[in-house]
Amino acid sequence: MQEIVKKYVDGARDDLAAAEALVNAGHLFHVPYLCHQAVFKLLRGFYLEMLNRYPLFEPHLPTLASAAGAAAQLTPDDLALLHELSFYPDVVGHSVYRQKILEHAKDANRILARATEIVDKLTAVL
């Protein structure tokens, strides 16, 4: 694994650790966003490792997974979570979406567990 890719993997693990700490403290609002960031960082690293170049675009997670060749490693449920997480980067700061984010925050444990599984699964391939 390239050193820069290891930094992406470490960043993904750090985001998951932060999300877990928030879950344990009962602060769930930002957990889905941190899970998005973890998966996004891992997919960028995966892309870089597999194609030896950075992605030229910042698409939503399922598109990045497909472009990186990672989608073949993922189940339909994994890809569904990527679609679900793709909602977060654009709306975290917008109060209009606060209720939708809060609804997902109630499901923070599931989202964190699934994001961790995806990061683990793709890291094993690297």
N, C-alpha and C positions, 0 to 999 in steps of 0.2 A: 504494500500500500504506500502510495506517495505521501510524503510528509504533509503537504497541504491538504490532502484528503483526510489524513488523520486529524487535522485541526477541525475539519468539518464534522467528522464523527464525534470528536470531543465536545464541540459546540452543541451538537444534537443531544448528547448525553447530559450536558449542563442544563439545557432547556428542560429536559425531562425531569432532572433532579429538582429544578426550581418549581416545576408544575407539581411534583409530588409533595414538596414542602408546603405549597399553597393548599393542596388538598388536605394534608394533615393538620393545617392550621384553620381549616374551614373557610378559606378565602378562595372561592371557586371561580370568580368572574374571569380571570385571565388564564385559567388552565387550558381551555381549548386553543387560545391564541399561542401559548407556549408550546403546545403539542404541534400546532401548525408549523411553528418555527423550527422545531426539532426535526420534523419530517422533511421540511424544505431544505434545511442544511444537509441532511443526510442524502437527499436526492441530488443536490448540487455536487456533493462529494462523489456520489455514485457516477454521475455524468462525467465528471472530470477523470475519475479512475478508468472508466470503461472507454471513453472517447478521446482521452488525453487533451481535452480542451474545455474551456468554460462554456456553459450555455450562453447563447447570444440573446436570449430572451428570458423573461421572468414569467412564465405562464402559470396557470393554476396547477396544483399538484398532480392531477392525473396526466396532464399533458407533459409535464416534466418527467414523470415516471416513464411514460411511453417513449419519449425522446431519448432518455438515458438507457433504455433497455431494461429498466427495472420492473416494468409492468408484468413481464413474463414470470417474475418471481412472486407476484402478489395474487391473492385470491380475489374473487369478486367482492367479498366483504371488505377486504383491505382497500380495494379501489373505491368502494362506496364511502369509506371513511375519508379517503383523500378528497373526494368530492365535498363531503360535509365540512372538512377542515378548510377548504379553499375559500369559504365564506369569510373567515376571520380577518385577514390582513387589511382588508378595505374598510371594515366597519367598526373596529374596536373603539375608535375615538368618536364615533357618531352616536349621539344620544337617541336618535330615531331607532336604532337597532338594539338599544339596551335590553329591551324585553326579550328579544330573540336570543341574545347572548346569555341572558340570565336563565332562559329555559334550557339552553345547552349546558350551562354551568351546573345545573342540577344533575346532569349526566356526566360530570367531570371524571368520576372514577372509571367509567367505561371508556371514555375518550382517551384518558391517560393510559389505561391498560392496553388498548388497541394500538395507540401510537407507539408505545414501547415495544410491542410485538413486531410492528413493521420495521422500526429502527433496528431491532435485533436481527430480524430476518435478512434485511438488506446488508447489514454490517457483516454478517456471516459470509456473504457472497464476496465481499471485498477482500 
